């Protein structure tokens, strides 16, 4: 019986740690980098739902603007990897990313099919803090 309790506690602890780590990736990240097609601007948005991480990428570069789904997101400690599929001249190109999260930055290596590899840094977009709600009590009068 003690083994079962220990096992359940360890499994729950591991799941909690994994979810906490995934939460560090959640949110919006932006990057701007040089590539073979010129400067590219990207926004990555990751969502965490239980133990599943999904996302989308929005891009703006010399070949156009668009969005693509982010798939196969893996997060182990600070290491992250994911896949994006883009369409160029009616061809689906697989773009693989691998990198490391350090605070509010992700240093990534981006491999675009057989065409090339780029290094980039994505930075977390800070959400504006909500202003403090006014005190509902009126100030005392003299």
Rosetta constraint file for C-alpha pairs under 8 A:
AtomPair CA 1 CA 5 HARMONIC 6.51 0.50
AtomPair CA 2 CA 6 HARMONIC 6.10 0.50
AtomPair CA 3 CA 7 HARMONIC 6.01 0.50
AtomPair CA 4 CA 8 HARMONIC 6.13 0.50
AtomPair CA 5 CA 9 HARMONIC 6.07 0.50
AtomPair CA 6 CA 10 HARMONIC 6.11 0.50
AtomPair CA 7 CA 11 HARMONIC 6.12 0.50
AtomPair CA 8 CA 12 HARMONIC 6.07 0.50
AtomPair CA 9 CA 13 HARMONIC 6.06 0.50
AtomPair CA 10 CA 14 HARMONIC 6.11 0.50
AtomPair CA 11 CA 15 HARMONIC 6.18 0.50
AtomPair CA 12 CA 16 HARMONIC 6.15 0.50
AtomPair CA 13 CA 17 HARMONIC 6.23 0.50
AtomPair CA 14 CA 18 HARMONIC 6.21 0.50
AtomPair CA 15 CA 19 HARMONIC 6.21 0.50
AtomPair CA 16 CA 20 HARMONIC 6.16 0.50
AtomPair CA 17 CA 21 HARMONIC 6.22 0.50
AtomPair CA 18 CA 22 HARMONIC 6.20 0.50
AtomPair CA 18 CA 51 HARMONIC 7.70 0.50
AtomPair CA 18 CA 76 HARMONIC 7.81 0.50
AtomPair CA 19 CA 23 HARMONIC 6.17 0.50
AtomPair CA 19 CA 50 HARMONIC 7.19 0.50
AtomPair CA 19 CA 51 HARMONIC 6.28 0.50
AtomPair CA 20 CA 24 HARMONIC 6.85 0.50
AtomPair CA 21 CA 25 HARMONIC 7.37 0.50
AtomPair CA 21 CA 75 HARMONIC 7.47 0.50
AtomPair CA 21 CA 76 HARMONIC 7.81 0.50
AtomPair CA 21 CA 77 HARMONIC 6.57 0.50
AtomPair CA 21 CA 78 HARMONIC 7.78 0.50
AtomPair CA 22 CA 26 HARMONIC 6.76 0.50
AtomPair CA 22 CA 48 HARMONIC 6.81 0.50
AtomPair CA 22 CA 51 HARMONIC 7.91 0.50
AtomPair CA 22 CA 53 HARMONIC 7.36 0.50
AtomPair CA 22 CA 75 HARMONIC 6.45 0.50
AtomPair CA 23 CA 48 HARMONIC 6.58 0.50
AtomPair CA 25 CA 46 HARMONIC 6.56 0.50
AtomPair CA 26 CA 45 HARMONIC 7.30 0.50
AtomPair CA 26 CA 46 HARMONIC 4.83 0.50
AtomPair CA 26 CA 47 HARMONIC 5.23 0.50
AtomPair CA 26 CA 48 HARMONIC 6.08 0.50
AtomPair CA 27 CA 45 HARMONIC 5.50 0.50
AtomPair CA 27 CA 46 HARMONIC 5.30 0.50
AtomPair CA 27 CA 47 HARMONIC 6.56 0.50
AtomPair CA 27 CA 124 HARMONIC 7.42 0.50
AtomPair CA 27 CA 125 HARMONIC 7.56 0.50
AtomPair CA 28 CA 43 HARMONIC 6.83 0.50
AtomPair CA 28 CA 44 HARMONIC 5.65 0.50
AtomPair CA 28 CA 45 HARMONIC 4.33 0.50
AtomPair CA 28 CA 46 HARMONIC 6.50 0.50
AtomPair CA 28 CA 124 HARMONIC 5.98 0.50
AtomPair CA 28 CA 125 HARMONIC 5.49 0.50
AtomPair CA 29 CA 43 HARMONIC 5.65 0.50
AtomPair CA 29 CA 44 HARMONIC 5.09 0.50
AtomPair CA 29 CA 45 HARMONIC 6.29 0.50
AtomPair CA 29 CA 122 HARMONIC 5.67 0.50
AtomPair CA 29 CA 123 HARMONIC 5.13 0.50
AtomPair CA 29 CA 124 HARMONIC 4.31 0.50
AtomPair CA 29 CA 125 HARMONIC 5.42 0.50
AtomPair CA 30 CA 41 HARMONIC 7.56 0.50
AtomPair CA 30 CA 42 HARMONIC 5.63 0.50
AtomPair CA 30 CA 43 HARMONIC 4.36 0.50
AtomPair CA 30 CA 44 HARMONIC 6.19 0.50
AtomPair CA 30 CA 122 HARMONIC 5.08 0.50
AtomPair CA 30 CA 123 HARMONIC 5.36 0.50
AtomPair CA 30 CA 124 HARMONIC 6.60 0.50
AtomPair CA 30 CA 125 HARMONIC 6.87 0.50
AtomPair CA 31 CA 41 HARMONIC 5.89 0.50
AtomPair CA 31 CA 42 HARMONIC 5.19 0.50
AtomPair CA 31 CA 43 HARMONIC 6.47 0.50
AtomPair CA 31 CA 120 HARMONIC 6.93 0.50
AtomPair CA 31 CA 121 HARMONIC 6.01 0.50
AtomPair CA 31 CA 122 HARMONIC 4.44 0.50
AtomPair CA 31 CA 123 HARMONIC 6.46 0.50
AtomPair CA 32 CA 39 HARMONIC 6.86 0.50
AtomPair CA 32 CA 40 HARMONIC 5.57 0.50
AtomPair CA 32 CA 41 HARMONIC 4.47 0.50
AtomPair CA 32 CA 42 HARMONIC 6.27 0.50
AtomPair CA 32 CA 120 HARMONIC 7.42 0.50
AtomPair CA 32 CA 121 HARMONIC 7.82 0.50
AtomPair CA 32 CA 122 HARMONIC 7.79 0.50
AtomPair CA 33 CA 39 HARMONIC 5.55 0.50
AtomPair CA 33 CA 40 HARMONIC 5.46 0.50
AtomPair CA 33 CA 41 HARMONIC 6.79 0.50
AtomPair CA 33 CA 119 HARMONIC 7.81 0.50
AtomPair CA 33 CA 120 HARMONIC 5.99 0.50
AtomPair CA 34 CA 38 HARMONIC 5.47 0.50
AtomPair CA 34 CA 39 HARMONIC 4.40 0.50
AtomPair CA 34 CA 40 HARMONIC 6.24 0.50
AtomPair CA 34 CA 118 HARMONIC 7.84 0.50
AtomPair CA 35 CA 39 HARMONIC 6.07 0.50
AtomPair CA 35 CA 40 HARMONIC 7.01 0.50
AtomPair CA 35 CA 118 HARMONIC 6.59 0.50
AtomPair CA 36 CA 116 HARMONIC 7.86 0.50
AtomPair CA 37 CA 61 HARMONIC 7.59 0.50
AtomPair CA 37 CA 62 HARMONIC 6.43 0.50
AtomPair CA 37 CA 63 HARMONIC 7.64 0.50
AtomPair CA 38 CA 61 HARMONIC 7.15 0.50
AtomPair CA 38 CA 62 HARMONIC 6.58 0.50
AtomPair CA 39 CA 61 HARMONIC 6.29 0.50
AtomPair CA 39 CA 62 HARMONIC 7.53 0.50
AtomPair CA 40 CA 59 HARMONIC 7.08 0.50
AtomPair CA 40 CA 60 HARMONIC 5.96 0.50
AtomPair CA 40 CA 61 HARMONIC 4.67 0.50
AtomPair CA 40 CA 62 HARMONIC 7.61 0.50
AtomPair CA 41 CA 59 HARMONIC 5.64 0.50
AtomPair CA 41 CA 60 HARMONIC 5.17 0.50
AtomPair CA 41 CA 61 HARMONIC 6.39 0.50
AtomPair CA 42 CA 57 HARMONIC 6.77 0.50
AtomPair CA 42 CA 58 HARMONIC 5.62 0.50
AtomPair CA 42 CA 59 HARMONIC 4.50 0.50
AtomPair CA 42 CA 60 HARMONIC 6.55 0.50
AtomPair CA 43 CA 57 HARMONIC 5.65 0.50
AtomPair CA 43 CA 58 HARMONIC 5.12 0.50
AtomPair CA 43 CA 59 HARMONIC 6.51 0.50
AtomPair CA 44 CA 55 HARMONIC 7.14 0.50
AtomPair CA 44 CA 56 HARMONIC 5.91 0.50
AtomPair CA 44 CA 57 HARMONIC 4.49 0.50
AtomPair CA 44 CA 58 HARMONIC 6.49 0.50
AtomPair CA 45 CA 55 HARMONIC 5.28 0.50
AtomPair CA 45 CA 56 HARMONIC 5.44 0.50
AtomPair CA 45 CA 57 HARMONIC 6.42 0.50
AtomPair CA 46 CA 53 HARMONIC 6.71 0.50
AtomPair CA 46 CA 54 HARMONIC 5.70 0.50
AtomPair CA 46 CA 55 HARMONIC 4.25 0.50
AtomPair CA 46 CA 56 HARMONIC 6.82 0.50
AtomPair CA 47 CA 53 HARMONIC 5.64 0.50
AtomPair CA 47 CA 54 HARMONIC 5.32 0.50
AtomPair CA 47 CA 55 HARMONIC 5.74 0.50
AtomPair CA 48 CA 52 HARMONIC 5.89 0.50
AtomPair CA 48 CA 53 HARMONIC 4.62 0.50
AtomPair CA 48 CA 54 HARMONIC 6.60 0.50
AtomPair CA 49 CA 53 HARMONIC 6.33 0.50
AtomPair CA 53 CA 73 HARMONIC 6.00 0.50
AtomPair CA 53 CA 74 HARMONIC 7.73 0.50
AtomPair CA 54 CA 70 HARMONIC 6.31 0.50
AtomPair CA 54 CA 71 HARMONIC 6.42 0.50
AtomPair CA 54 CA 72 HARMONIC 7.91 0.50
AtomPair CA 54 CA 73 HARMONIC 6.63 0.50
AtomPair CA 55 CA 69 HARMONIC 6.17 0.50
AtomPair CA 55 CA 70 HARMONIC 4.87 0.50
AtomPair CA 55 CA 71 HARMONIC 7.16 0.50
AtomPair CA 56 CA 67 HARMONIC 6.86 0.50
AtomPair CA 56 CA 68 HARMONIC 5.66 0.50
AtomPair CA 56 CA 69 HARMONIC 4.42 0.50
AtomPair CA 56 CA 70 HARMONIC 4.89 0.50
AtomPair CA 57 CA 67 HARMONIC 5.48 0.50
AtomPair CA 57 CA 68 HARMONIC 5.27 0.50
AtomPair CA 57 CA 69 HARMONIC 6.26 0.50
AtomPair CA 57 CA 70 HARMONIC 6.46 0.50
AtomPair CA 57 CA 84 HARMONIC 7.71 0.50
AtomPair CA 58 CA 65 HARMONIC 7.53 0.50
AtomPair CA 58 CA 66 HARMONIC 5.72 0.50
AtomPair CA 58 CA 67 HARMONIC 4.31 0.50
AtomPair CA 58 CA 68 HARMONIC 6.57 0.50
AtomPair CA 59 CA 64 HARMONIC 7.99 0.50
AtomPair CA 59 CA 65 HARMONIC 5.46 0.50
AtomPair CA 59 CA 66 HARMONIC 5.47 0.50
AtomPair CA 59 CA 67 HARMONIC 6.24 0.50
AtomPair CA 60 CA 64 HARMONIC 5.92 0.50
AtomPair CA 60 CA 65 HARMONIC 4.36 0.50
AtomPair CA 60 CA 66 HARMONIC 6.80 0.50
AtomPair CA 61 CA 65 HARMONIC 6.36 0.50
AtomPair CA 68 CA 84 HARMONIC 6.59 0.50
AtomPair CA 68 CA 85 HARMONIC 6.62 0.50
AtomPair CA 68 CA 86 HARMONIC 6.63 0.50
AtomPair CA 69 CA 84 HARMONIC 6.23 0.50
AtomPair CA 69 CA 85 HARMONIC 7.25 0.50
AtomPair CA 70 CA 82 HARMONIC 6.62 0.50
AtomPair CA 70 CA 83 HARMONIC 5.74 0.50
AtomPair CA 70 CA 84 HARMONIC 4.99 0.50
AtomPair CA 70 CA 85 HARMONIC 7.77 0.50
AtomPair CA 71 CA 82 HARMONIC 5.92 0.50
AtomPair CA 71 CA 83 HARMONIC 5.16 0.50
AtomPair CA 71 CA 84 HARMONIC 6.35 0.50
AtomPair CA 72 CA 81 HARMONIC 7.66 0.50
AtomPair CA 72 CA 82 HARMONIC 5.24 0.50
AtomPair CA 72 CA 83 HARMONIC 5.99 0.50
AtomPair CA 73 CA 80 HARMONIC 7.24 0.50
AtomPair CA 73 CA 81 HARMONIC 5.73 0.50
AtomPair CA 73 CA 82 HARMONIC 4.35 0.50
AtomPair CA 73 CA 83 HARMONIC 7.12 0.50
AtomPair CA 74 CA 80 HARMONIC 5.58 0.50
AtomPair CA 74 CA 81 HARMONIC 5.28 0.50
AtomPair CA 74 CA 82 HARMONIC 6.38 0.50
AtomPair CA 75 CA 79 HARMONIC 5.74 0.50
AtomPair CA 75 CA 80 HARMONIC 4.58 0.50
AtomPair CA 75 CA 81 HARMONIC 6.77 0.50
AtomPair CA 76 CA 80 HARMONIC 6.55 0.50
AtomPair CA 78 CA 100 HARMONIC 5.38 0.50
AtomPair CA 78 CA 101 HARMONIC 5.07 0.50
AtomPair CA 78 CA 102 HARMONIC 7.19 0.50
AtomPair CA 79 CA 98 HARMONIC 7.49 0.50
AtomPair CA 79 CA 99 HARMONIC 5.77 0.50
AtomPair CA 79 CA 100 HARMONIC 4.51 0.50
AtomPair CA 79 CA 101 HARMONIC 6.40 0.50
AtomPair CA 80 CA 98 HARMONIC 5.81 0.50
AtomPair CA 80 CA 99 HARMONIC 5.39 0.50
AtomPair CA 80 CA 100 HARMONIC 5.89 0.50
AtomPair CA 80 CA 101 HARMONIC 7.17 0.50
AtomPair CA 81 CA 96 HARMONIC 7.49 0.50
AtomPair CA 81 CA 97 HARMONIC 5.32 0.50
AtomPair CA 81 CA 98 HARMONIC 4.29 0.50
AtomPair CA 81 CA 99 HARMONIC 6.37 0.50
AtomPair CA 82 CA 96 HARMONIC 6.10 0.50
AtomPair CA 82 CA 97 HARMONIC 5.35 0.50
AtomPair CA 82 CA 98 HARMONIC 6.80 0.50
AtomPair CA 83 CA 94 HARMONIC 6.93 0.50
AtomPair CA 83 CA 95 HARMONIC 5.72 0.50
AtomPair CA 83 CA 96 HARMONIC 4.62 0.50
AtomPair CA 83 CA 97 HARMONIC 6.16 0.50
AtomPair CA 84 CA 94 HARMONIC 6.06 0.50
AtomPair CA 84 CA 95 HARMONIC 5.08 0.50
AtomPair CA 84 CA 96 HARMONIC 6.45 0.50
AtomPair CA 85 CA 92 HARMONIC 6.32 0.50
AtomPair CA 85 CA 93 HARMONIC 5.55 0.50
AtomPair CA 85 CA 94 HARMONIC 4.62 0.50
AtomPair CA 85 CA 95 HARMONIC 5.91 0.50
AtomPair CA 86 CA 92 HARMONIC 5.67 0.50
AtomPair CA 86 CA 93 HARMONIC 5.24 0.50
AtomPair CA 86 CA 94 HARMONIC 6.56 0.50
AtomPair CA 86 CA 95 HARMONIC 7.32 0.50
AtomPair CA 87 CA 91 HARMONIC 5.33 0.50
AtomPair CA 87 CA 92 HARMONIC 4.56 0.50
AtomPair CA 87 CA 93 HARMONIC 6.02 0.50
AtomPair CA 88 CA 92 HARMONIC 6.55 0.50
AtomPair CA 88 CA 93 HARMONIC 7.05 0.50
AtomPair CA 93 CA 112 HARMONIC 7.01 0.50
AtomPair CA 93 CA 113 HARMONIC 5.78 0.50
AtomPair CA 94 CA 112 HARMONIC 6.33 0.50
AtomPair CA 94 CA 113 HARMONIC 5.37 0.50
AtomPair CA 95 CA 110 HARMONIC 6.70 0.50
AtomPair CA 95 CA 111 HARMONIC 5.51 0.50
AtomPair CA 95 CA 112 HARMONIC 4.48 0.50
AtomPair CA 95 CA 113 HARMONIC 5.88 0.50
AtomPair CA 96 CA 110 HARMONIC 5.77 0.50
AtomPair CA 96 CA 111 HARMONIC 5.23 0.50
AtomPair CA 96 CA 112 HARMONIC 6.71 0.50
AtomPair CA 96 CA 113 HARMONIC 7.87 0.50
AtomPair CA 97 CA 108 HARMONIC 6.29 0.50
AtomPair CA 97 CA 109 HARMONIC 5.64 0.50
AtomPair CA 97 CA 110 HARMONIC 4.62 0.50
AtomPair CA 97 CA 111 HARMONIC 6.46 0.50
AtomPair CA 98 CA 108 HARMONIC 5.49 0.50
AtomPair CA 98 CA 109 HARMONIC 5.44 0.50
AtomPair CA 98 CA 110 HARMONIC 6.85 0.50
AtomPair CA 99 CA 106 HARMONIC 6.46 0.50
AtomPair CA 99 CA 107 HARMONIC 5.34 0.50
AtomPair CA 99 CA 108 HARMONIC 4.18 0.50
AtomPair CA 99 CA 109 HARMONIC 6.12 0.50
AtomPair CA 100 CA 106 HARMONIC 5.50 0.50
AtomPair CA 100 CA 107 HARMONIC 5.53 0.50
AtomPair CA 100 CA 108 HARMONIC 6.77 0.50
AtomPair CA 101 CA 105 HARMONIC 5.80 0.50
AtomPair CA 101 CA 106 HARMONIC 4.36 0.50
AtomPair CA 101 CA 107 HARMONIC 6.63 0.50
AtomPair CA 102 CA 106 HARMONIC 6.16 0.50
AtomPair CA 102 CA 107 HARMONIC 7.88 0.50
AtomPair CA 104 CA 123 HARMONIC 5.79 0.50
AtomPair CA 104 CA 124 HARMONIC 5.10 0.50
AtomPair CA 105 CA 121 HARMONIC 6.50 0.50
AtomPair CA 105 CA 122 HARMONIC 5.61 0.50
AtomPair CA 105 CA 123 HARMONIC 4.59 0.50
AtomPair CA 105 CA 124 HARMONIC 6.21 0.50
AtomPair CA 106 CA 121 HARMONIC 5.57 0.50
AtomPair CA 106 CA 122 HARMONIC 5.12 0.50
AtomPair CA 106 CA 123 HARMONIC 6.54 0.50
AtomPair CA 107 CA 119 HARMONIC 7.50 0.50
AtomPair CA 107 CA 120 HARMONIC 6.02 0.50
AtomPair CA 107 CA 121 HARMONIC 4.57 0.50
AtomPair CA 107 CA 122 HARMONIC 6.59 0.50
AtomPair CA 108 CA 119 HARMONIC 5.85 0.50
AtomPair CA 108 CA 120 HARMONIC 5.33 0.50
AtomPair CA 108 CA 121 HARMONIC 6.03 0.50
AtomPair CA 108 CA 122 HARMONIC 7.55 0.50
AtomPair CA 109 CA 117 HARMONIC 6.88 0.50
AtomPair CA 109 CA 118 HARMONIC 5.83 0.50
AtomPair CA 109 CA 119 HARMONIC 4.72 0.50
AtomPair CA 109 CA 120 HARMONIC 6.51 0.50
AtomPair CA 110 CA 117 HARMONIC 5.49 0.50
AtomPair CA 110 CA 118 HARMONIC 5.16 0.50
AtomPair CA 110 CA 119 HARMONIC 6.23 0.50
AtomPair CA 110 CA 120 HARMONIC 7.53 0.50
AtomPair CA 111 CA 115 HARMONIC 7.84 0.50
AtomPair CA 111 CA 116 HARMONIC 5.97 0.50
AtomPair CA 111 CA 117 HARMONIC 4.39 0.50
AtomPair CA 111 CA 118 HARMONIC 6.59 0.50
AtomPair CA 112 CA 116 HARMONIC 5.51 0.50
AtomPair CA 112 CA 117 HARMONIC 6.16 0.50
